[in-house]
Amino acid sequence: MSPKDIRKKVKELLNDPEWTQVGFDPRRLTTFYTRNKAENQPVGSLVESADEVFQIGPLVLAKNIKL
């Protein structure tokens, strides 16, 4: 994908309710977690699985996560 296409795809996914931004910090947790944008908290619920994952650099988005 071109950088322009990647930016467009990320914008679409960030606005899609099926997709959730997740994080991973091996120093604090050994699993992925949801990123709570509303409260600006770094740790939300632990993610057990997802149907699909899209990663670009440090940004990780997961589709239809199971907590």
N, C-alpha and C positions, 0 to 999 in steps of 0.2 A: 504494500500500500504506500502511496505517496504521503508525505507529511500533511498535505492538505486533506486527503481522504481520511487520515487518522484523526485529525482534529474534528472533522465533521462527524465521524463515527462516535467519538467520545462524547461530543455534545448531545447526540441523539440518545446514547445510552444513559447519560447522567439525568436526562429528563424522562426516561422510561421507568415507570413504577416497578416493572419486573426486575430491574437491575439495581443492585445495591453496591455502594463502594465498601470495600473491605480492606483491612490492613493485616500486616504480619510483623510482629516484633519478637524475634526469638529470645531476646533478653528478658522479656516480660511474660510471654505466653508461648506455648508450643503449638498453637493452632491459629487459624485465621479468625478475625473478629470483625463485627460491623463497625463502621465509623459513624458516630452519631453527630450529624451536621448541626441539628437544631440546638443542641446543648454544647457543641464544640468539645465534646468529650472524646478522648482517643480510644476508649474501649466501650463496646456495646455488648451485644450477645455473641456467644461463640458460634461459629459457622460449622455445621456438621458436614454439609455437602451443598453442591450447586449443580444445575443442569449444564451450565456453560460458564467459562471464565474468559475475560478479555483483559490483557495486561499490556500497558505501554509504560516503560520505565517503572517508577514507583507506584503508579496508579493501577489499582486492581479493581475490576468490576465483576460481580458475579450475578448470574441470572437465576431467579427462582431459588433463593437460598433456603436451606432447611436448617433451623436452629436447634 
